[in-house]
Amino acid sequence: MASPKPQHAAMDQFATVDNCLAVGGIPLPQLAARAGQTPFYAYDRGLMTQRVEDLRMAMPERLSLHYAMKANPMPAVVKHLAGLTDGLDVASLGELRVALDTGTDPRHISFAGPGKSPEDLAGAIAAGVTLNMESAGELERIAELGSAMGIRPVVAVRVNPAFELKTSGMKMGGGPKPFGVDEEKVPNLLATIADLDVHFRGFHIFSGSQNLRPEAIIEAQDKTFELALRLAEHAPDSMDWINIGGGLGIPYFPGESRLVLDDISTNLEGLIDQALAARPGVEIVKELGRYLVAEAGIYVCEVVDRKESRGETYLVTNGGLHHHLAASGNFGQVIRKNYPACIGNCMQGETEIVSVVGPLCTPLDILVDRMELPRADVGDLVVIFQSGAYGYTASPRDFLGHPPPVQLLV
């Protein structure tokens, strides 16, 4: 077969040096030497910076941008993005410690997630961050802990809206959910808040993530602002914060295109005008994780064996689903699809149809299923793109006791 054309726009973001992929200007073999081993993750800080700058240019100036650390909580990544964004969102006491270590003002850190432990709550109260409450019971525990600690907790209500973000990769609102307080129950909860010694800031309304349809995002944003302003009529006068969540998706698979932000931004500008007219001084926060980091990262593993089985060719690597669960298709995909991939130390050459599998004793350990790639052999480096989010920390790294990958920010 002839040399393949780039299979995905994700590959165009990275340079090629002497037929090798380069990240942060560093050719892949040199990057592997810097890592000291394979497999490894590498994140390009320049691409993260460019994504935030592009987003700032595209979105309304009055919109605050927060980084949702769950997408990639590597301390060096969080430190870098803390300097580019207006705040951080955490989902555990461990993430909170990483966020505080960046020097970010606690007033610009929020803490979301169901099932917060007493230690989580106490840590957040002591730090002075905004606790996005998920239930009436959590409010009660927060108030009791605050009283015992002699600190007035800072709280917001995470709302489970009656609507969802249509066609989103993960729906976080609509119907029964473990996340947030059902919107019809929020007025009563706000009445309870008014009687407690807590500082109420506002609402967190997150209806879905990973969406590539502008019209769906616009519809959800319209409903989010309408709901927030309607609920605000029941809120204490101190309300000064509305977190509208994220939802902006990135293209992973063939046939998907990058999200065009123009119409989303224009619509959001008008919604912010309405919100500020109703609640002067309110801060509107857009909280993004995957959108800021996913395309800036790659996962690299090494071919340790090459084999033929009944007419199909397999590249067996030292990496797999234990390092990159999402790329294996076992992190929520209904029908498995390939992430974009390449042979990083041989970007061009005669090609073949191959599958890339890992070392685990399970047929689920597939990184690439029957993809056209340049011919590879033992020692070559397989690269999985779109790996900057939900990779390292979202994978079962202890499965079967193989060594973990390392992470680099370059």
C-alpha positions in Angstrom: 0.0 0.0 0.0 1.1 3.6 -0.5 1.9 6.1 2.3 -1.3 7.1 4.1 -2.6 10.6 4.4 -3.2 11.9 7.9 -6.2 10.0 9.2 -7.5 12.7 11.6 -7.2 16.4 12.2 -5.6 15.6 15.6 -2.4 14.6 13.8 -2.1 18.0 12.1 -1.4 19.7 15.4 1.9 18.0 15.9 5.0 18.5 13.7 6.9 15.8 11.9 10.7 15.8 12.1 12.7 13.3 10.0 9.7 11.1 9.5 9.0 11.1 13.3 6.2 12.7 15.2 7.3 15.6 17.4 5.6 16.9 20.6 6.6 20.3 21.8 9.2 20.3 19.0 10.9 17.2 20.4 11.0 14.1 18.0 9.4 11.1 19.5 12.6 9.0 20.0 14.1 11.8 22.0 10.9 12.1 23.9 11.0 8.4 24.7 14.6 8.8 26.0 13.5 11.7 28.2 10.7 9.6 29.6 13.2 6.8 30.3 10.7 4.1 29.4 7.7 3.2 27.4 4.7 3.4 27.7 4.3 7.1 28.5 2.0 10.0 28.2 3.2 13.3 26.8 1.3 16.6 27.0 2.2 19.7 24.9 1.8 22.8 27.0 2.0 25.0 23.9 -1.2 23.3 22.5 -3.0 23.8 25.9 -2.0 27.5 25.9 -3.2 27.9 22.3 -6.5 26.3 23.1 -7.2 28.6 26.0 -6.1 31.7 24.0 -8.4 30.6 21.1 -11.3 30.1 23.4 -10.7 33.5 25.0 -10.9 35.1 21.5 -14.0 33.1 20.6 -16.1 33.5 23.8 -17.6 36.5 25.4 -15.1 38.6 27.4 -17.3 38.5 30.5 -17.3 34.7 30.7 -15.0 33.1 33.3 -13.1 30.0 32.2 -12.5 27.3 34.8 -10.5 24.1 34.3 -12.2 20.9 35.5 -9.2 19.0 36.9 -10.8 15.5 36.6 -9.9 15.5 32.9 -6.2 15.5 33.7 -5.1 16.2 37.3 -1.3 15.8 36.7 0.1 18.5 39.0 2.2 20.1 36.3 -0.7 20.3 33.9 -3.0 21.8 36.6 -0.3 24.4 37.5 0.0 25.4 33.8 -3.7 25.7 33.3 -4.2 27.5 36.6 -2.1 30.3 35.2 -4.2 30.5 32.0 -7.7 30.2 33.3 -9.9 32.0 36.0 -10.3 29.1 38.4 -10.3 25.3 39.0 -13.0 22.7 39.7 -12.1 19.6 41.8 -13.9 16.4 42.7 -11.9 15.0 45.6 -9.8 16.1 48.6 -6.8 14.9 46.7 -7.6 17.1 43.7 -8.3 20.0 46.1 -4.7 19.7 47.5 -3.3 19.8 44.0 -5.4 22.9 43.2 -4.4 24.7 46.4 -0.7 23.9 45.7 -1.0 26.0 42.5 -1.6 29.1 44.6 -5.0 29.6 43.1 -7.2 31.8 45.3 -9.7 29.4 47.1 -12.5 31.8 46.0 -11.9 30.6 42.5 -12.0 26.9 43.3 -15.2 24.8 43.3 -15.7 21.3 44.6 -18.4 19.0 43.0 -19.3 15.4 43.1 -21.8 13.1 44.9 -20.8 11.2 48.0 -18.3 13.7 49.5 -16.8 12.3 52.7 -16.7 14.2 56.0 -13.0 14.6 55.3 -13.7 16.1 51.8 -16.3 18.5 53.3 -14.1 19.6 56.2 -11.1 20.1 53.9 -13.2 22.2 51.5 -14.7 24.3 54.4 -11.3 24.9 55.9 -9.9 26.0 52.6 -12.8 28.3 51.8 -13.6 26.9 48.4 -17.1 26.8 47.0 -18.9 23.5 47.7 -21.4 22.5 45.0 -23.9 20.7 47.1 -25.5 17.5 45.6 -28.3 16.9 48.1 -30.2 18.2 51.1 -28.3 15.7 53.3 -25.0 17.1 52.1 -26.2 20.6 53.0 -27.0 19.4 56.5 -23.6 17.9 56.9 -21.9 21.0 55.6 -23.7 23.2 58.0 -23.0 20.9 61.0 -19.3 20.8 60.1 -19.1 24.5 59.6 -20.6 25.1 63.0 -18.3 22.7 64.7 -15.2 24.3 63.0 -16.3 27.9 63.6 -16.2 28.6 59.8 -19.0 29.8 57.6 -19.0 27.4 54.6 -19.3 28.7 51.1 -21.9 26.8 49.1 -23.7 26.6 45.8 -26.5 24.2 44.7 -25.7 21.8 42.0 -29.0 21.5 40.1 -30.2 18.4 38.3 -32.2 20.0 35.5 -35.3 18.5 33.9 -33.6 18.8 30.5 -30.5 17.2 29.1 -27.8 18.1 26.6 -29.0 16.3 23.5 -26.6 14.1 21.6 -23.9 14.6 24.3 -21.4 11.9 24.9 -22.3 11.8 28.6 -25.7 13.1 29.9 -25.5 14.6 33.3 -29.0 16.0 33.6 -32.6 15.1 32.9 -34.5 12.4 34.6 -33.3 10.7 37.8 -29.6 11.3 38.4 -27.2 10.8 41.3 -25.8 14.3 40.5 -27.3 17.4 42.0 -30.7 18.4 43.4 -33.8 17.9 41.2 -34.8 21.4 39.9 -38.3 21.1 41.4 -36.8 20.6 44.9 -34.4 23.5 44.8 -36.8 26.3 46.0 -37.4 24.4 49.2 -33.7 23.8 49.6 -33.0 27.5 49.1 -35.4 28.3 51.9 -33.5 25.9 54.2 -30.2 27.6 53.2 -31.6 31.0 54.2 -32.0 29.7 57.7 -28.5 28.2 58.0 -25.1 29.9 58.7 -23.7 29.3 55.2 -22.6 31.7 52.5 -24.7 30.9 49.4 -23.1 31.8 46.1 -25.3 30.4 43.4 -25.9 27.5 41.1 -24.0 24.8 39.2 -26.0 23.5 36.2 -24.2 20.9 34.1 -26.4 19.0 31.7 -23.9 17.0 29.6 -20.5 16.7 28.1 -18.6 16.0 24.8 -21.0 17.5 22.4 -20.2 18.5 18.8 -23.5 20.0 17.8 -23.7 23.8 18.2 -27.5 23.8 18.1 -27.7 21.3 20.9 -25.3 23.3 23.1 -27.2 26.5 22.3 -30.5 24.9 23.3 -29.0 23.6 26.6 -27.5 27.0 27.4 -30.8 28.8 26.8 -32.5 26.4 29.2 -29.6 26.6 31.7 -29.9 30.4 32.0 -33.7 30.4 32.1 -33.6 27.8 34.9 -30.8 29.7 36.8 -32.6 33.0 36.7 -35.9 31.4 37.7 -34.4 29.6 40.7 -32.6 32.8 41.6 -36.0 34.4 42.5 -36.0 32.0 45.5 -32.3 32.6 46.4 -30.7 34.8 49.0 -29.6 38.2 47.8 -26.0 37.2 48.1 -26.1 35.1 44.9 -23.2 36.1 42.7 -22.2 32.9 40.7 -23.7 30.7 38.0 -21.6 27.8 36.7 -23.1 26.6 33.4 -20.8 23.6 33.1 -19.0 22.7 29.9 -20.3 20.5 27.1 -17.9 21.5 24.3 -16.7 18.4 22.6 -13.6 17.4 20.6 -13.5 15.0 17.6 -12.3 11.6 18.4 -13.5 9.4 15.5 -13.7 9.3 11.7 -16.5 11.5 10.4 -16.4 13.9 13.4 -15.5 17.6 12.8 -14.2 20.2 15.2 -16.9 22.2 17.0 -17.5 25.7 15.5 -18.0 28.2 18.3 -19.3 31.3 16.5 -23.0 30.7 17.0 -22.5 29.4 20.5 -20.6 32.5 21.5 -23.1 34.9 20.0 -25.9 33.3 21.8 -24.0 33.2 25.0 -23.3 36.9 24.8 -27.0 37.6 24.8 -27.6 35.3 27.7 -24.9 36.9 29.8 -26.5 40.3 29.1 -29.9 39.0 30.4 -28.2 37.5 33.5 -26.4 40.7 34.4 -29.5 42.7 33.9 -31.4 40.5 36.3 -28.5 40.0 38.8 -25.9 42.7 38.4 -22.4 41.6 39.2 -23.1 37.8 38.9 -20.1 35.8 37.6 -20.8 33.4 34.8 -18.4 30.4 34.7 -17.9 27.9 31.9 -16.1 24.8 33.3 -14.2 22.8 30.8 -11.8 19.8 31.2 -11.5 17.6 28.1 -11.9 20.5 25.7 -8.7 22.2 27.1 -6.4 19.2 27.4 -7.5 16.1 25.3 -6.0 17.1 22.0 -2.7 18.3 23.6 -1.8 14.7 24.8 -0.6 11.5 23.2 -0.1 8.0 24.6 3.0 6.1 23.4 3.7 2.4 23.7 6.3 0.1 22.1 5.8 -2.9 19.8 7.2 -6.0 21.6 5.9 -8.7 19.1 4.4 -8.9 15.7 2.3 -11.9 14.7 -0.1 -13.2 12.1 -3.3 -15.1 13.0 -5.5 -16.5 10.3 -4.9 -13.7 7.9 -4.8 -10.8 10.3 -1.7 -8.9 11.6 -1.3 -8.0 15.2 1.2 -5.6 16.8 1.5 -6.6 20.4 2.6 -3.7 22.6 3.7 -3.1 26.2 0.7 -0.8 26.7 -3.1 -1.3 26.7 -6.4 -0.8 28.4 -4.7 -0.8 31.8 -3.0 2.5 30.8 -5.6 3.9 28.4 -9.0 2.6 29.2 -10.8 5.1 27.0 -8.8 4.3 23.8 -9.7 0.6 24.3 -13.3 1.4 24.0 -14.2 0.4 27.6 -14.8 3.8 29.0 -18.4 4.3 27.9 -18.3 3.6 24.2 -21.4 1.6 23.0 -19.8 0.7 19.7 -16.0 0.5 19.8 -14.3 3.0 17.5 -10.6 3.7 17.0 -8.9 6.8 18.4 -6.6 8.3 15.8 -3.2 6.6 15.8 0.1 6.4 14.0 3.5 4.8 14.1 5.3 7.7 15.8 8.8 6.9 14.7 7.8 6.1 11.1 5.1 8.5 9.9 5.3 7.6 6.3 6.1 4.4 4.4 4.4 1.3 3.0 1.2 0.5 4.9 -0.8 -2.4 6.0 -4.0 -3.2 7.9 -3.1 -4.1 11.5 -4.6 -4.3 15.0 -2.7 -3.1 18.0 -3.2 -5.0 21.2 -1.7 -4.9 24.7 -0.2 -7.5 27.0 -3.3 -8.3 29.1 -5.0 -11.6 29.3 -8.3 -10.3 27.9 -9.7 -9.8 24.4 -10.8 -6.4 25.5 -7.2 -5.2 25.4 -7.4 -3.5 22.0 -5.9 -0.1 21.2 -6.4 -0.2 17.4 -8.7 -2.5 15.5 -7.8 -3.1 11.8 -6.4 0.3 10.9 -4.2 1.2 8.0 -0.8 2.2 9.4 2.8 2.2 8.1 4.4 -1.2 8.5 5.9 -1.6 12.1 8.0 -4.1 13.8 9.4 -4.8 17.3 10.8 -1.6 18.8 8.6 0.8 16.9 6.4 3.3 18.8 2.6 3.3 18.5 1.0 6.7 19.3 -2.6 7.2 20.3 -3.8 10.8 19.8 -6.5 12.7 21.7 -5.1 11.3 24.9 -4.7 14.4 27.1 -7.9 13.7 29.0 -9.3 10.7 30.9 -6.2 8.6 30.2 -3.7 8.0 33.0 -5.9 8.5 36.0 -9.1 7.0 34.4 -7.4 3.6 33.8 -7.0 0.5 35.9 -3.2 0.8 36.1 -2.8 -2.0 38.7 -4.5 -4.6 36.5 -2.2 -7.7 36.2 0.7 -5.9 37.8 2.3 -4.4 34.8 4.5 -1.2 35.3 2.6 2.1 35.1 3.3 4.6 32.4 5.0 7.9 33.1 3.8 11.4 32.3 5.6 14.3 30.7 4.6 17.9 30.2 6.8 19.4 27.5 
